[in-house]
């Protein structure tokens, strides 16, 4: 079931990416320092890398995954064409890759979050289907917020389109997909969040 959700998400996002203007394709995303090409290169890296190559690249970055991911994304975005990157996402819709220890739910989370990094930054009106968000949000634990460095002290995230909330404190409300980005320590465009803490999680 989750694999079907993953495939649908990849195909739909590939279709969205295929319709972007050249200016949109070269625009910044919610991933700090990454434009659309770098995010797509990162999303599709597992489809091109063997285990051996992954290990070699990790060794080059002294075992630091985030450093390796950033370096590889920039390199691949520079050499792979837009068509090649979009095709990689579309043609690997059913690829069984899973992040270490994350299972298929982790793979779905990876695709949904990075897809939102792109569409939210560009102001595109794409809503992730609720059945996919429910799987992603259902797997959220404190360790995820800690991994992303998100400070949610005194804040209760409360979706107004799904029956979901997380944390305790002053309510911060919005679409479930926007609150997912808050969990991932992304700063959202103004006007997407409501509640007293909204300024903490919004770009100026």
N, CA and C atoms as a LAMMPS dump frame, in Angstrom:
ITEM: TIMESTEP
0
ITEM: NUMBER OF ATOMS
612
ITEM: BOX BOUNDS ff ff ff
-5.0000000000000000e+02 5.0000000000000000e+02
-5.0000000000000000e+02 5.0000000000000000e+02
-5.0000000000000000e+02 5.0000000000000000e+02
ITEM: ATOMS id mol type element x y z
1 1 1 N 0.833 -1.209 0
2 1 2 C 0 0 0
3 1 3 C 0.869 1.262 0
4 2 1 N 1.842 1.318 0.934
5 2 2 C 2.695 2.502 0.999
6 2 3 C 3.499 2.667 -0.279
7 3 1 N 3.935 1.565 -0.883
8 3 2 C 4.692 1.65 -2.122
9 3 3 C 3.856 2.27 -3.23
10 4 1 N 2.558 2.019 -3.223
11 4 2 C 1.673 2.631 -4.218
12 4 3 C 1.579 4.135 -3.997
13 5 1 N 1.563 4.546 -2.735
14 5 2 C 1.529 5.98 -2.423
15 5 3 C 2.815 6.654 -2.879
16 6 1 N 3.938 5.967 -2.682
17 6 2 C 5.223 6.504 -3.114
18 6 3 C 5.243 6.702 -4.626
19 7 1 N 4.807 5.689 -5.351
20 7 2 C 4.818 5.764 -6.81
21 7 3 C 3.938 6.903 -7.307
22 8 1 N 2.771 7.051 -6.702
23 8 2 C 1.868 8.123 -7.11
24 8 3 C 2.468 9.493 -6.826
25 9 1 N 3.106 9.633 -5.678
26 9 2 C 3.727 10.911 -5.318
27 9 3 C 4.831 11.277 -6.298
28 10 1 N 5.667 10.309 -6.648
29 10 2 C 6.765 10.587 -7.572
30 10 3 C 6.246 10.963 -8.958
31 11 1 N 5.263 10.256 -9.436
32 11 2 C 4.723 10.56 -10.771
33 11 3 C 4.074 11.94 -10.803
34 12 1 N 3.312 12.253 -9.767
35 12 2 C 2.628 13.551 -9.736
36 12 3 C 3.633 14.691 -9.622
37 13 1 N 4.635 14.511 -8.786
38 13 2 C 5.637 15.573 -8.64
39 13 3 C 6.433 15.739 -9.922
40 14 1 N 6.76 14.635 -10.596
41 14 2 C 7.471 14.728 -11.87
42 14 3 C 6.655 15.512 -12.883
43 15 1 N 5.342 15.315 -12.886
44 15 2 C 4.476 16.061 -13.803
45 15 3 C 4.503 17.55 -13.478
46 16 1 N 4.505 17.894 -12.195
47 16 2 C 4.583 19.299 -11.781
48 16 3 C 5.916 19.901 -12.213
49 17 1 N 6.986 19.183 -11.98
50 17 2 C 8.312 19.681 -12.345
51 17 3 C 8.438 19.884 -13.847
52 18 1 N 7.808 19.026 -14.616
53 18 2 C 7.87 19.141 -16.067
54 18 3 C 7.197 20.377 -16.601
55 19 1 N 6.302 20.967 -15.802
56 19 2 C 5.564 22.161 -16.224
57 19 3 C 6.192 23.464 -15.746
58 20 1 N 7.265 23.391 -14.98
59 20 2 C 7.872 24.619 -14.457
60 20 3 C 8.495 25.438 -15.581
61 21 1 N 8.448 26.745 -15.425
62 21 2 C 9.148 27.623 -16.354
63 21 3 C 10.645 27.548 -16.06
64 22 1 N 11.488 27.982 -16.993
65 22 2 C 12.931 28 -16.711
66 22 3 C 13.274 28.796 -15.456
67 23 1 N 12.568 29.902 -15.242
68 23 2 C 12.842 30.714 -14.059
69 23 3 C 12.471 29.962 -12.789
70 24 1 N 11.342 29.264 -12.815
71 24 2 C 10.931 28.493 -11.644
72 24 3 C 11.909 27.354 -11.381
73 25 1 N 12.35 26.697 -12.442
74 25 2 C 13.291 25.589 -12.284
75 25 3 C 14.586 26.052 -11.607
76 26 1 N 14.991 27.263 -11.866
77 26 2 C 16.219 27.785 -11.28
78 26 3 C 16.024 28.506 -9.963
79 27 1 N 14.824 28.438 -9.4
80 27 2 C 14.513 29.181 -8.179
81 27 3 C 14.969 28.457 -6.916
82 28 1 N 15.089 29.249 -5.851
83 28 2 C 15.427 28.702 -4.54
84 28 3 C 14.261 27.902 -3.973
85 29 1 N 14.572 26.957 -3.111
86 29 2 C 13.558 26.158 -2.433
87 29 3 C 13.637 26.418 -0.935
88 30 1 N 12.837 25.686 -0.172
89 30 2 C 12.899 25.824 1.276
90 30 3 C 14.115 25.125 1.874
91 31 1 N 14.804 24.305 1.088
92 31 2 C 16.067 23.71 1.527
93 31 3 C 17.157 24.762 1.396
94 32 1 N 17.698 25.195 2.484
95 32 2 C 18.661 26.287 2.466
96 32 3 C 19.816 26.004 1.52
97 33 1 N 20.035 26.917 0.578
98 33 2 C 21.149 26.813 -0.348
99 33 3 C 20.892 25.961 -1.577
100 34 1 N 19.73 25.337 -1.653
101 34 2 C 19.413 24.479 -2.791
102 34 3 C 18.321 25.081 -3.659
103 35 1 N 18.569 25.068 -4.951
104 35 2 C 17.534 25.409 -5.92
105 35 3 C 16.769 24.129 -6.271
106 36 1 N 15.809 24.263 -7.169
107 36 2 C 15.033 23.09 -7.578
108 36 3 C 15.94 21.97 -8.095
109 37 1 N 16.928 22.252 -8.984
110 37 2 C 17.749 21.153 -9.491
111 37 3 C 18.473 20.37 -8.401
112 38 1 N 18.981 21.062 -7.371
113 38 2 C 19.68 20.359 -6.306
114 38 3 C 18.729 19.456 -5.513
115 39 1 N 17.52 19.942 -5.27
116 39 2 C 16.56 19.118 -4.523
117 39 3 C 16.187 17.871 -5.321
118 40 1 N 15.937 18.038 -6.614
119 40 2 C 15.565 16.886 -7.436
120 40 3 C 16.745 15.92 -7.575
121 41 1 N 17.947 16.457 -7.699
122 41 2 C 19.132 15.601 -7.757
123 41 3 C 19.257 14.782 -6.467
124 42 1 N 18.983 15.422 -5.337
125 42 2 C 19.046 14.723 -4.057
126 42 3 C 17.971 13.645 -3.957
127 43 1 N 16.769 13.978 -4.383
128 43 2 C 15.67 13.021 -4.311
129 43 3 C 15.942 11.778 -5.156
130 44 1 N 16.597 11.968 -6.266
131 44 2 C 16.798 10.866 -7.208
132 44 3 C 18.161 10.197 -7.066
133 45 1 N 19.003 10.718 -6.188
134 45 2 C 20.325 10.123 -5.985
135 45 3 C 20.268 8.626 -5.688
136 46 1 N 19.352 8.151 -4.844
137 46 2 C 19.336 6.714 -4.546
138 46 3 C 19.086 5.831 -5.769
139 47 1 N 18.484 6.386 -6.811
140 47 2 C 18.206 5.588 -8.006
141 47 3 C 19.459 5.4 -8.869
142 48 1 N 20.459 6.26 -8.656
143 48 2 C 21.679 6.207 -9.468
144 48 3 C 22.866 5.608 -8.724
145 49 1 N 22.798 5.596 -7.413
146 49 2 C 23.945 5.178 -6.613
147 49 3 C 23.855 3.715 -6.199
148 50 1 N 24.92 2.977 -6.452
149 50 2 C 25.05 1.657 -5.861
150 50 3 C 25.477 1.832 -4.406
151 51 1 N 25.389 0.76 -3.649
152 51 2 C 25.843 0.826 -2.257
153 51 3 C 27.321 1.183 -2.186
154 52 1 N 28.095 0.609 -3.107
155 52 2 C 29.524 0.899 -3.125
156 52 3 C 29.816 2.363 -3.381
157 53 1 N 29.129 2.939 -4.338
158 53 2 C 29.361 4.352 -4.635
159 53 3 C 28.924 5.234 -3.47
160 54 1 N 27.812 4.877 -2.842
161 54 2 C 27.342 5.645 -1.693
162 54 3 C 28.407 5.661 -0.593
163 55 1 N 28.972 4.492 -0.313
164 55 2 C 29.989 4.4 0.733
165 55 3 C 31.223 5.221 0.368
166 56 1 N 31.635 5.154 -0.896
167 56 2 C 32.813 5.925 -1.325
168 56 3 C 32.574 7.423 -1.177
169 57 1 N 31.399 7.873 -1.558
170 57 2 C 31.097 9.302 -1.434
171 57 3 C 31.029 9.714 0.032
172 58 1 N 30.516 8.833 0.868
173 58 2 C 30.437 9.146 2.293
174 58 3 C 31.822 9.245 2.898
175 59 1 N 32.716 8.37 2.484
176 59 2 C 34.092 8.411 2.968
177 59 3 C 34.761 9.721 2.565
178 60 1 N 34.486 10.183 1.339
179 60 2 C 35.052 11.457 0.876
180 60 3 C 34.632 12.62 1.775
181 61 1 N 33.464 12.476 2.391
182 61 2 C 32.947 13.538 3.257
183 61 3 C 33.149 13.21 4.734
184 62 1 N 34.139 12.373 5.007
185 62 2 C 34.522 12.031 6.382
186 62 3 C 33.365 11.447 7.177
187 63 1 N 32.494 10.706 6.48
188 63 2 C 31.392 10.038 7.153
189 63 3 C 30.223 10.943 7.505
190 64 1 N 30.255 12.175 7.07
191 64 2 C 29.175 13.123 7.393
192 64 3 C 28.152 13.122 6.257
193 65 1 N 26.99 12.534 6.537
194 65 2 C 25.998 12.348 5.489
195 65 3 C 25.512 13.675 4.916
196 66 1 N 25.194 14.633 5.759
197 66 2 C 24.66 15.899 5.25
198 66 3 C 25.656 16.614 4.346
199 67 1 N 26.932 16.545 4.726
200 67 2 C 27.964 17.152 3.88
201 67 3 C 28.041 16.428 2.534
202 68 1 N 27.985 15.109 2.583
203 68 2 C 28.022 14.327 1.349
204 68 3 C 26.806 14.612 0.472
205 69 1 N 25.623 14.653 1.086
206 69 2 C 24.406 14.886 0.321
207 69 3 C 24.438 16.244 -0.377
208 70 1 N 24.938 17.252 0.328
209 70 2 C 25.019 18.586 -0.26
210 70 3 C 25.999 18.614 -1.428
211 71 1 N 27.161 18.035 -1.239
212 71 2 C 28.178 18.023 -2.299
213 71 3 C 27.693 17.283 -3.542
214 72 1 N 27.114 16.105 -3.332
215 72 2 C 26.655 15.302 -4.463
216 72 3 C 25.49 15.975 -5.181
217 73 1 N 24.572 16.56 -4.429
218 73 2 C 23.432 17.234 -5.055
219 73 3 C 23.899 18.375 -5.954
220 74 1 N 24.868 19.132 -5.491
221 74 2 C 25.372 20.249 -6.291
222 74 3 C 26.107 19.741 -7.533
223 75 1 N 26.888 18.691 -7.364
224 75 2 C 27.615 18.139 -8.506
225 75 3 C 26.651 17.604 -9.561
226 76 1 N 25.676 16.842 -9.131
227 76 2 C 24.771 16.216 -10.086
228 76 3 C 23.836 17.24 -10.729
229 77 1 N 23.426 18.248 -9.972
230 77 2 C 22.583 19.296 -10.55
231 77 3 C 23.326 20.065 -11.638
232 78 1 N 24.651 20.11 -11.527
233 78 2 C 25.458 20.848 -12.498
234 78 3 C 25.67 20.073 -13.79
235 79 1 N 25.606 18.738 -13.728
236 79 2 C 25.928 17.94 -14.916
237 79 3 C 24.713 17.246 -15.538
238 80 1 N 23.649 17.058 -14.767
239 80 2 C 22.462 16.396 -15.307
240 80 3 C 21.471 17.426 -15.812
241 81 1 N 20.89 17.173 -16.956
242 81 2 C 19.926 18.106 -17.524
243 81 3 C 18.612 18.068 -16.751
244 82 1 N 17.826 19.092 -16.964
245 82 2 C 16.496 19.118 -16.346
246 82 3 C 15.683 17.906 -16.769
247 83 1 N 15.695 17.592 -18.045
248 83 2 C 14.929 16.439 -18.541
249 83 3 C 15.39 15.154 -17.886
250 84 1 N 16.7 15.019 -17.705
251 84 2 C 17.231 13.805 -17.101
252 84 3 C 16.808 13.677 -15.639
253 85 1 N 16.816 14.777 -14.919
254 85 2 C 16.429 14.745 -13.516
255 85 3 C 14.947 14.425 -13.35
256 86 1 N 14.112 15.067 -14.159
257 86 2 C 12.67 14.811 -14.074
258 86 3 C 12.367 13.369 -14.478
259 87 1 N 13.038 12.905 -15.529
260 87 2 C 12.826 11.528 -15.981
261 87 3 C 13.268 10.534 -14.917
262 88 1 N 14.327 10.851 -14.193
263 88 2 C 14.803 9.959 -13.151
264 88 3 C 13.758 9.78 -12.064
265 89 1 N 13.073 10.853 -11.714
266 89 2 C 12.017 10.768 -10.706
267 89 3 C 10.823 9.989 -11.249
268 90 1 N 10.412 10.324 -12.465
269 90 2 C 9.237 9.683 -13.071
270 90 3 C 9.477 8.204 -13.352
271 91 1 N 10.612 7.884 -13.942
272 91 2 C 10.872 6.508 -14.37
273 91 3 C 11.175 5.566 -13.211
274 92 1 N 11.483 6.14 -12.055
275 92 2 C 11.766 5.327 -10.874
276 92 3 C 10.647 5.419 -9.841
277 93 1 N 9.449 5.676 -10.331
278 93 2 C 8.309 5.823 -9.419
279 93 3 C 8.134 4.597 -8.524
280 94 1 N 8.431 3.438 -9.044
281 94 2 C 8.232 2.209 -8.271
282 94 3 C 9.538 1.637 -7.712
283 95 1 N 10.576 2.436 -7.731
284 95 2 C 11.858 1.982 -7.188
285 95 3 C 11.708 1.666 -5.698
286 96 1 N 12.262 0.553 -5.221
287 96 2 C 12.048 0.137 -3.834
288 96 3 C 12.975 0.77 -2.803
289 97 1 N 13.74 1.806 -3.18
290 97 2 C 14.666 2.416 -2.22
291 97 3 C 13.963 2.803 -0.924
292 98 1 N 14.667 2.574 0.177
293 98 2 C 14.207 2.992 1.496
294 98 3 C 15.389 3.578 2.26
295 99 1 N 15.187 4.662 2.994
296 99 2 C 16.29 5.203 3.794
297 99 3 C 16.644 4.217 4.897
298 100 1 N 17.897 4.162 5.307
299 100 2 C 18.306 3.21 6.346
300 100 3 C 17.438 3.317 7.595
301 101 1 N 16.796 2.215 7.939
302 101 2 C 15.954 2.185 9.133
303 101 3 C 14.612 2.868 8.986
304 102 1 N 14.321 3.411 7.791
305 102 2 C 13.093 4.191 7.636
306 102 3 C 11.939 3.441 7.022
307 103 1 N 12.239 2.333 6.338
308 103 2 C 11.172 1.579 5.699
309 103 3 C 10.493 2.363 4.593
310 104 1 N 9.414 1.822 4.029
311 104 2 C 8.692 2.534 2.966
312 104 3 C 8.095 3.855 3.444
313 105 1 N 7.734 3.922 4.726
314 105 2 C 7.195 5.177 5.253
315 105 3 C 8.252 6.275 5.212
316 106 1 N 9.505 5.889 5.456
317 106 2 C 10.589 6.859 5.371
318 106 3 C 10.811 7.344 3.958
319 107 1 N 10.668 6.447 2.989
320 107 2 C 10.808 6.838 1.588
321 107 3 C 9.7 7.796 1.183
322 108 1 N 8.48 7.517 1.629
323 108 2 C 7.362 8.416 1.316
324 108 3 C 7.591 9.781 1.956
325 109 1 N 8.04 9.788 3.196
326 109 2 C 8.315 11.059 3.879
327 109 3 C 9.36 11.869 3.123
328 110 1 N 10.408 11.203 2.689
329 110 2 C 11.484 11.853 1.94
330 110 3 C 10.936 12.545 0.697
331 111 1 N 10.111 11.844 -0.053
332 111 2 C 9.565 12.403 -1.295
333 111 3 C 8.571 13.531 -1.027
334 112 1 N 7.687 13.323 -0.048
335 112 2 C 6.672 14.339 0.253
336 112 3 C 7.322 15.623 0.751
337 113 1 N 8.248 15.504 1.69
338 113 2 C 8.867 16.696 2.274
339 113 3 C 9.652 17.477 1.229
340 114 1 N 10.461 16.785 0.438
341 114 2 C 11.25 17.512 -0.555
342 114 3 C 10.382 18.046 -1.691
343 115 1 N 9.311 17.353 -2.005
344 115 2 C 8.373 17.908 -2.982
345 115 3 C 7.77 19.209 -2.481
346 116 1 N 7.433 19.239 -1.192
347 116 2 C 6.881 20.459 -0.599
348 116 3 C 7.926 21.565 -0.511
349 117 1 N 9.184 21.185 -0.322
350 117 2 C 10.25 22.186 -0.341
351 117 3 C 10.223 22.987 -1.648
352 118 1 N 9.886 22.296 -2.71
353 118 2 C 9.843 22.943 -4.027
354 118 3 C 8.54 23.701 -4.231
355 119 1 N 7.423 23.014 -4.104
356 119 2 C 6.135 23.63 -4.467
357 119 3 C 5.741 24.757 -3.526
358 120 1 N 6.077 24.619 -2.248
359 120 2 C 5.732 25.691 -1.305
360 120 3 C 6.563 26.932 -1.57
361 121 1 N 7.843 26.743 -1.817
362 121 2 C 8.707 27.894 -2.099
363 121 3 C 8.267 28.627 -3.363
364 122 1 N 7.776 27.875 -4.351
365 122 2 C 7.35 28.479 -5.61
366 122 3 C 5.924 29.015 -5.555
367 123 1 N 5.227 28.772 -4.452
368 123 2 C 3.856 29.25 -4.322
369 123 3 C 2.869 28.482 -5.176
370 124 1 N 3.192 27.242 -5.5
371 124 2 C 2.294 26.423 -6.31
372 124 3 C 1.19 25.843 -5.428
373 125 1 N 0.007 25.784 -5.968
374 125 2 C -1.142 25.323 -5.198
375 125 3 C -1.286 23.807 -5.321
376 126 1 N -0.268 23.101 -4.827
377 126 2 C -0.338 21.64 -4.85
378 126 3 C -0.61 21.13 -3.443
379 127 1 N -1.67 20.353 -3.31
380 127 2 C -2.012 19.751 -2.026
381 127 3 C -1.673 18.267 -2.067
382 128 1 N -0.835 17.839 -1.157
383 128 2 C -0.512 16.422 -1.043
384 128 3 C -1.759 15.693 -0.563
385 129 1 N -2.171 14.621 -1.231
386 129 2 C -3.372 13.891 -0.821
387 129 3 C -3.313 13.474 0.646
388 130 1 N -4.445 13.543 1.351
389 130 2 C -4.45 13.287 2.796
390 130 3 C -3.962 11.906 3.184
391 131 1 N -4.208 10.893 2.342
392 131 2 C -3.775 9.557 2.737
393 131 3 C -2.257 9.451 2.798
394 132 1 N -1.559 10.259 2.007
395 132 2 C -0.101 10.261 2.069
396 132 3 C 0.385 11.028 3.293
397 133 1 N -0.246 12.166 3.554
398 133 2 C 0.142 12.955 4.727
399 133 3 C -0.117 12.189 6.011
400 134 1 N -1.201 11.425 6.059
401 134 2 C -1.511 10.67 7.271
402 134 3 C -0.424 9.644 7.564
403 135 1 N 0.118 9.013 6.522
404 135 2 C 1.207 8.059 6.728
405 135 3 C 2.447 8.778 7.248
406 136 1 N 2.787 9.894 6.616
407 136 2 C 3.992 10.639 7.007
408 136 3 C 3.858 11.18 8.431
409 137 1 N 2.749 11.841 8.713
410 137 2 C 2.563 12.442 10.03
411 137 3 C 2.388 11.383 11.113
412 138 1 N 1.854 10.231 10.734
413 138 2 C 1.682 9.156 11.698
414 138 3 C 3.002 8.598 12.199
415 139 1 N 4.071 8.846 11.465
416 139 2 C 5.383 8.358 11.872
417 139 3 C 6.228 9.379 12.587
418 140 1 N 5.681 10.565 12.829
419 140 2 C 6.462 11.633 13.468
420 140 3 C 6.674 11.322 14.952
421 141 1 N 7.925 11.397 15.362
422 141 2 C 8.302 11.192 16.753
423 141 3 C 9.247 12.328 17.164
424 142 1 N 9.457 12.536 18.461
425 142 2 C 10.355 13.618 18.9
426 142 3 C 11.73 13.57 18.263
427 143 1 N 12.217 12.374 17.937
428 143 2 C 13.558 12.292 17.358
429 143 3 C 13.644 12.969 16.003
430 144 1 N 12.505 13.023 15.267
431 144 2 C 12.52 13.718 13.975
432 144 3 C 12.731 15.213 14.166
433 145 1 N 11.977 15.796 15.079
434 145 2 C 12.138 17.23 15.346
435 145 3 C 13.548 17.524 15.847
436 146 1 N 14.071 16.635 16.675
437 146 2 C 15.426 16.815 17.187
438 146 3 C 16.443 16.734 16.053
439 147 1 N 16.248 15.789 15.12
440 147 2 C 17.166 15.636 13.997
441 147 3 C 17.236 16.907 13.166
442 148 1 N 16.086 17.534 12.938
443 148 2 C 16.048 18.742 12.117
444 148 3 C 16.393 20.002 12.907
445 149 1 N 16.538 19.868 14.213
446 149 2 C 16.874 21.025 15.031
447 149 3 C 15.708 21.975 15.253
448 150 1 N 14.5 21.451 15.183
449 150 2 C 13.309 22.285 15.303
450 150 3 C 12.994 22.557 16.773
451 151 1 N 12.798 23.823 17.117
452 151 2 C 12.442 24.204 18.487
453 151 3 C 10.927 24.376 18.569
454 152 1 N 10.266 23.384 19.126
455 152 2 C 8.804 23.431 19.258
456 152 3 C 8.389 23.591 20.717
457 153 1 N 9.286 24.077 21.541
458 153 2 C 8.977 24.258 22.962
459 153 3 C 7.779 25.189 23.128
460 154 1 N 6.763 24.723 23.854
461 154 2 C 5.595 25.552 24.128
462 154 3 C 4.646 25.732 22.972
463 155 1 N 4.789 24.905 21.928
464 155 2 C 3.949 25.046 20.732
465 155 3 C 3.213 23.737 20.452
466 156 1 N 1.945 23.85 20.152
467 156 2 C 1.138 22.707 19.713
468 156 3 C 0.774 22.893 18.249
469 157 1 N 1.299 22.043 17.386
470 157 2 C 0.945 22.094 15.972
471 157 3 C -0.434 21.456 15.805
472 158 1 N -1.338 22.154 15.144
473 158 2 C -2.712 21.667 15.019
474 158 3 C -3.202 21.886 13.58
475 159 1 N -3.359 20.789 12.848
476 159 2 C -3.806 20.883 11.456
477 159 3 C -5.284 21.256 11.396
478 160 1 N -5.629 22.088 10.434
479 160 2 C -7.034 22.443 10.267
480 160 3 C -7.693 21.726 9.086
481 161 1 N -6.943 20.816 8.458
482 161 2 C -7.529 20.036 7.367
483 161 3 C -7.464 18.533 7.613
484 162 1 N -6.762 18.12 8.674
485 162 2 C -6.692 16.72 9.091
486 162 3 C -6.852 16.659 10.605
487 163 1 N -7.262 15.512 11.096
488 163 2 C -7.373 15.321 12.538
489 163 3 C -5.996 14.942 13.073
490 164 1 N -5.151 15.959 13.255
491 164 2 C -3.777 15.709 13.69
492 164 3 C -3.255 16.899 14.469
493 165 1 N -2.565 16.599 15.562
494 165 2 C -1.838 17.63 16.293
495 165 3 C -0.609 17.012 16.928
496 166 1 N 0.328 17.879 17.271
497 166 2 C 1.601 17.412 17.804
498 166 3 C 2.137 18.435 18.785
499 167 1 N 2.553 17.962 19.955
500 167 2 C 3.129 18.838 20.951
501 167 3 C 2.092 19.438 21.886
502 168 1 N 2.568 20.232 22.802
503 168 2 C 1.697 20.898 23.77
504 168 3 C 2.102 22.358 23.902
505 169 1 N 1.092 23.193 24.124
506 169 2 C 1.371 24.615 24.299
507 169 3 C 0.429 25.473 23.483
508 170 1 N 0.911 26.625 23.074
509 170 2 C 0.108 27.573 22.296
510 170 3 C -0.126 27.005 20.892
511 171 1 N -1.382 27.004 20.426
512 171 2 C -1.662 26.406 19.119
513 171 3 C -1.037 27.182 17.959
514 172 1 N -0.461 26.425 17.033
515 172 2 C -0.025 26.941 15.741
516 172 3 C -0.785 26.132 14.709
517 173 1 N -1.65 26.782 13.956
518 173 2 C -2.529 26.056 13.045
519 173 3 C -2.197 26.366 11.592
520 174 1 N -2.581 25.431 10.736
521 174 2 C -2.37 25.571 9.297
522 174 3 C -2.642 24.253 8.622
523 175 1 N -2.39 24.194 7.324
524 175 2 C -2.532 22.949 6.597
525 175 3 C -1.557 21.921 7.159
526 176 1 N -1.961 20.669 7.134
527 176 2 C -1.1 19.606 7.643
528 176 3 C 0.248 19.601 6.931
529 177 1 N 0.24 19.837 5.623
530 177 2 C 1.501 19.799 4.889
531 177 3 C 2.41 20.956 5.28
532 178 1 N 1.833 22.09 5.652
533 178 2 C 2.661 23.21 6.108
534 178 3 C 3.239 22.934 7.492
535 179 1 N 2.456 22.299 8.342
536 179 2 C 2.954 21.958 9.675
537 179 3 C 4.033 20.881 9.604
538 180 1 N 3.932 20.01 8.611
539 180 2 C 4.997 19.037 8.395
540 180 3 C 6.307 19.747 8.093
541 181 1 N 6.246 20.797 7.306
542 181 2 C 7.446 21.57 7.005
543 181 3 C 7.98 22.281 8.249
544 182 1 N 7.077 22.752 9.103
545 182 2 C 7.513 23.352 10.368
546 182 3 C 8.293 22.328 11.186
547 183 1 N 7.782 21.099 11.245
548 183 2 C 8.473 20.034 11.961
549 183 3 C 9.887 19.817 11.427
550 184 1 N 10.04 20.04 10.125
551 184 2 C 11.337 19.832 9.478
552 184 3 C 12.205 21.081 9.498
553 185 1 N 11.812 22.041 10.321
554 185 2 C 12.592 23.263 10.542
555 185 3 C 12.701 24.132 9.3
556 186 1 N 11.653 24.101 8.469
557 186 2 C 11.59 25.004 7.322
558 186 3 C 10.89 26.29 7.731
559 187 1 N 11.312 27.393 7.141
560 187 2 C 10.638 28.683 7.341
561 187 3 C 9.673 28.882 6.195
562 188 1 N 8.407 29.059 6.503
563 188 2 C 7.37 29.136 5.483
564 188 3 C 7.113 30.566 5.032
565 189 1 N 6.595 30.733 3.811
566 189 2 C 6.187 32.067 3.368
567 189 3 C 5.103 32.622 4.292
568 190 1 N 5.041 33.928 4.393
569 190 2 C 4.059 34.57 5.264
570 190 3 C 2.64 34.222 4.84
571 191 1 N 1.744 34.163 5.842
572 191 2 C 0.334 33.964 5.577
573 191 3 C -0.132 32.523 5.581
574 192 1 N 0.77 31.568 5.765
575 192 2 C 0.376 30.155 5.709
576 192 3 C 0.083 29.574 7.09
577 193 1 N 0.528 30.248 8.133
578 193 2 C 0.34 29.763 9.494
579 193 3 C -0.457 30.764 10.306
580 194 1 N -1.169 30.249 11.314
581 194 2 C -1.961 31.115 12.183
582 194 3 C -1.67 30.77 13.637
583 195 1 N -1.713 31.781 14.461
584 195 2 C -1.444 31.589 15.878
585 195 3 C -0.281 32.451 16.325
586 196 1 N -0.221 32.689 17.617
587 196 2 C 0.794 33.592 18.172
588 196 3 C 2.224 33.174 17.817
589 197 1 N 2.55 31.879 17.753
590 197 2 C 3.944 31.516 17.462
591 197 3 C 4.32 31.591 15.972
592 198 1 N 3.389 31.994 15.104
593 198 2 C 3.634 31.878 13.662
594 198 3 C 4.893 32.609 13.191
595 199 1 N 5.217 33.735 13.817
596 199 2 C 6.373 34.51 13.373
597 199 3 C 7.672 33.72 13.53
598 200 1 N 7.714 32.793 14.472
599 200 2 C 8.924 31.984 14.697
600 200 3 C 9.223 31.06 13.515
601 201 1 N 8.199 30.768 12.72
602 201 2 C 8.35 29.756 11.675
603 201 3 C 8.053 30.314 10.282
604 202 1 N 8.107 31.637 10.16
605 202 2 C 7.742 32.297 8.908
606 202 3 C 8.859 33.206 8.441
607 203 1 N 9.071 33.261 7.146
608 203 2 C 10.047 34.18 6.602
609 203 3 C 9.508 35.597 6.648
610 204 1 N 10.401 36.553 6.761
611 204 2 C 9.995 37.956 6.862
612 204 3 C 9.706 38.492 5.471
